[in-house]
Structures are given as C-alpha cells and as structure tokens.
Amino acid sequence: MSTQEQPNTATAHLDLGITLAIHSWPALTLAVQSNWGGPTSADKRDWLCGAISEMLAERPETDAEDLEDVLVQVMNDEFDVVVEDESAAPVAARIMEMKGAVERGETEGIKEMWAEWEKKAASKADVVAGFKRGEDEEGETDDEEDEEDDVDMGDAPQLVRAPRERVEPEVDEDGFTKVVGKGKR
C-alpha cells in the first residue's frame, strides 16, 4: 500500500478502511511475506481488498459472519492457510464497523487509522534506510571499501558424494522378502 492523499468520497473512505484492515491482519501479512500464495501473494491481498469492497457494495445484507467466511475461504484457497486462530473474526467485525460508520458519514476513525499507518510506514522506512548503506567516520561507504579489499577466491570445489551401495533384499526359504529398517542395513 503506497502513501497517497486521503480519500474524499464515502466509497473511497470505506475502500481505504478495508485496505488498512486487511493489511494489518497478521495472518495474511505473514502469508504474503512468506509468499504462501506464490509470487503474486501481494497482488492476491490487493485483489481481496477490492473483492470485499465489491461484495459490500453489491450485497448490502452482508454481515460480519459472511465476511469472516470469505476471509477464511480466501486464505485457504489462495494461500493454502487454514486459519484456526479465529483472527478473521475481528478483521471482519472491524470492516463492518467501518462500513456502518461511513454510512453514517463518520470517517474520522478511518482517517486516524490512515495517520497511524503512515506513521508506522515512516518509522519502518527510517529503520530500513539505516541498514541500506553504512558509512564509517571518514565518510566512506561499505561498497567502496569492499571493492578495494576484494580477493579472488576462485570457484568453490565440487562436493562429491560416494554412491550408496545397493543392498540386495533377503528372501527366506518360503519366498518372503525380509524387511529391514534403514538404520539396520
């Protein structure tokens, strides 16, 4: 989710609220970061935000339980994750609360969530930026130093594994093959 201006319409506020709720769901965040939905995991999360928005617009009778079922089903179908920690329920309830608030013209809660999200994103960016490129006291970067000290190490030696000896199965006098565990061969 990129930093952008705050929305102006009720629909845009609700879409932002849905996106914030979905992006702050720890189970889904872990699934996306771990690529459990494949290389398009982040796109699947964004698709889910849009699908929820469409569902709420097209089916106004949708309640928190219906939404929870959708969240759990998408996690199962798209990310191969079975959500057993009941974490989908609070996410669904939060989205339904935001839907009700937006319908009443109350968007302050979503604006506060957005401000908090931006603050977290900015603090994470500051932390990450500190690790991207380091400087020593003389103002040299780590990259410049590495180029001077590089030593050609050549190619790593090939690892050779001796072929395993095949053990012939023992057949007793009645024609039965004796089963031997791997550790006893």
C-alpha positions as CSV (number, residue, x, y, z in Angstrom):
1,M,0.0,0.0,0.0
2,S,1.6,3.3,-1.1
3,T,1.3,6.6,0.6
4,Q,-1.4,8.7,-1.0
5,E,-3.8,11.5,-0.2
6,Q,-6.8,10.9,2.0
7,P,-9.9,9.9,0.1
8,N,-12.8,12.3,-0.4
9,T,-15.9,10.1,-1.0
10,A,-17.6,7.7,1.3
11,T,-16.8,4.8,-1.0
12,A,-13.1,5.8,-1.1
13,H,-13.1,6.1,2.7
14,L,-14.5,2.6,3.0
15,D,-12.1,1.2,0.5
16,L,-9.2,2.7,2.4
17,G,-10.6,1.3,5.7
18,I,-10.9,-2.2,4.1
19,T,-7.4,-2.0,2.8
20,L,-6.0,-0.9,6.2
21,A,-7.8,-3.7,8.0
22,I,-6.7,-6.3,5.5
23,H,-3.1,-5.1,5.5
24,S,-3.0,-5.1,9.3
25,W,-4.2,-8.7,9.6
26,P,-1.2,-10.6,10.9
27,A,-2.2,-14.0,9.4
28,L,-2.5,-12.5,5.9
29,T,0.6,-10.4,6.3
30,L,2.7,-13.5,7.2
31,A,1.2,-15.4,4.3
32,V,2.1,-12.5,1.9
33,Q,5.6,-12.0,3.3
34,S,6.2,-15.8,3.1
35,N,4.9,-16.0,-0.4
36,W,2.5,-18.8,0.6
37,G,0.2,-17.6,-2.2
38,G,3.1,-17.8,-4.7
39,P,5.0,-14.9,-6.2
40,T,1.7,-12.9,-6.7
41,S,0.8,-13.0,-3.0
42,A,0.7,-9.2,-2.6
43,D,-1.5,-9.0,-5.7
44,K,-3.8,-11.5,-4.2
45,R,-4.1,-9.4,-1.0
46,D,-4.9,-6.4,-3.1
47,W,-7.5,-8.4,-5.0
48,L,-9.1,-9.4,-1.8
49,C,-9.4,-5.8,-0.7
50,G,-11.2,-5.0,-4.0
51,A,-13.4,-8.1,-3.8
52,I,-14.6,-7.2,-0.3
53,S,-15.4,-3.7,-1.4
54,E,-17.4,-5.1,-4.3
55,M,-19.2,-7.6,-2.1
56,L,-20.2,-5.0,0.4
57,A,-21.5,-2.7,-2.5
58,E,-23.3,-5.4,-4.4
59,R,-24.7,-7.3,-1.3
60,P,-25.6,-4.8,1.4
61,E,-27.0,-7.6,3.5
62,T,-23.5,-9.0,4.1
63,D,-22.7,-9.3,7.8
64,A,-19.5,-9.9,9.8
65,E,-20.0,-13.7,9.8
66,D,-20.4,-13.7,6.0
67,L,-17.3,-11.6,5.6
68,E,-15.3,-13.8,8.1
69,D,-16.3,-16.9,6.0
70,V,-14.9,-15.1,2.9
71,L,-11.7,-14.2,4.6
72,V,-11.1,-17.7,5.9
73,Q,-12.0,-19.2,2.4
74,V,-9.6,-16.9,0.6
75,M,-6.8,-17.7,3.0
76,N,-7.4,-21.4,2.4
77,D,-7.9,-21.2,-1.4
78,E,-5.3,-18.6,-2.3
79,F,-2.6,-19.0,0.4
80,D,-3.1,-22.7,1.4
81,V,-3.5,-21.5,5.0
82,V,-6.1,-22.8,7.4
83,V,-7.0,-20.0,9.8
84,E,-7.6,-21.7,13.1
85,D,-6.8,-18.8,15.4
86,E,-10.1,-17.0,14.8
87,S,-8.2,-13.9,13.8
88,A,-10.5,-13.4,10.8
89,A,-13.5,-12.5,13.0
90,P,-12.1,-9.3,14.4
91,V,-10.9,-8.2,10.9
92,A,-14.4,-8.8,9.5
93,A,-16.0,-7.1,12.5
94,R,-13.7,-4.1,12.1
95,I,-14.6,-3.8,8.4
96,M,-18.3,-4.0,9.1
97,E,-17.9,-1.3,11.8
98,M,-16.2,0.9,9.3
99,K,-19.0,0.3,6.8
100,G,-21.6,1.4,9.3
101,A,-19.6,4.5,10.3
102,V,-19.1,5.5,6.6
103,E,-22.8,5.1,6.0
104,R,-23.5,7.5,8.9
105,G,-20.9,9.9,7.5
106,E,-18.4,9.2,10.2
107,T,-14.9,8.9,8.6
108,E,-12.7,10.1,11.5
109,G,-11.9,6.5,12.6
110,I,-10.6,5.6,9.1
111,K,-8.6,8.9,8.9
112,E,-7.0,8.1,12.3
113,M,-6.1,4.5,11.1
114,W,-4.6,6.1,8.0
115,A,-2.5,8.5,10.0
116,E,-1.3,5.7,12.3
117,W,-0.4,3.6,9.2
118,E,1.6,6.4,7.7
119,K,3.4,7.0,10.9
120,K,4.3,3.2,11.1
121,A,5.4,3.2,7.5
122,A,7.6,6.2,8.0
123,S,9.3,4.7,11.1
124,K,9.9,1.5,9.3
125,A,11.3,3.4,6.3
126,D,13.7,5.2,8.7
127,V,14.8,1.9,10.2
128,V,15.3,0.2,6.9
129,A,17.1,3.2,5.4
130,G,19.6,3.0,8.3
131,F,20.6,-0.5,7.2
132,K,20.7,0.0,3.4
133,R,24.1,1.7,3.3
134,G,26.5,2.3,6.1
135,E,29.2,4.9,6.4
136,D,32.3,5.0,8.6
137,E,33.7,8.0,10.3
138,E,35.7,9.0,7.2
139,G,32.6,9.2,5.1
140,E,33.4,6.1,3.0
141,T,30.6,3.7,2.3
142,D,30.9,0.0,2.8
143,D,30.6,-0.6,-1.0
144,E,33.8,1.4,-1.7
145,E,35.7,-0.4,0.9
146,D,34.7,-3.8,-0.4
147,E,36.0,-3.1,-3.8
148,E,39.5,-2.3,-2.5
149,D,39.7,-5.4,-0.3
150,D,38.2,-8.0,-2.7
151,V,40.3,-11.1,-3.2
152,D,39.5,-13.6,-6.0
153,M,38.8,-16.8,-4.2
154,G,38.2,-18.9,-7.4
155,D,35.4,-21.4,-7.7
156,A,34.2,-23.5,-4.8
157,P,35.2,-27.2,-5.0
158,Q,32.5,-29.6,-6.2
159,L,31.0,-31.7,-3.4
160,V,31.3,-35.3,-4.3
161,R,29.2,-37.9,-2.7
162,A,30.1,-41.6,-2.9
163,P,27.3,-43.7,-4.5
164,R,25.4,-45.7,-2.0
165,E,25.8,-49.4,-2.1
166,R,22.6,-51.2,-3.0
167,V,21.7,-53.9,-0.5
168,E,20.0,-56.9,-2.1
169,P,16.8,-58.0,-0.2
170,E,17.0,-61.2,1.8
171,V,14.5,-63.9,0.7
172,D,13.8,-66.7,3.1
173,E,13.1,-70.3,2.2
174,D,9.3,-69.7,1.9
175,G,9.9,-66.9,-0.7
176,F,9.2,-64.0,1.6
177,T,11.3,-60.9,1.4
178,K,12.8,-59.8,4.8
179,V,12.0,-56.1,5.6
180,V,15.0,-54.3,7.2
181,G,14.8,-50.7,8.6
182,K,17.1,-48.1,7.1
183,G,19.2,-47.9,10.3
184,K,19.9,-51.6,10.4
185,R,21.3,-52.1,6.9
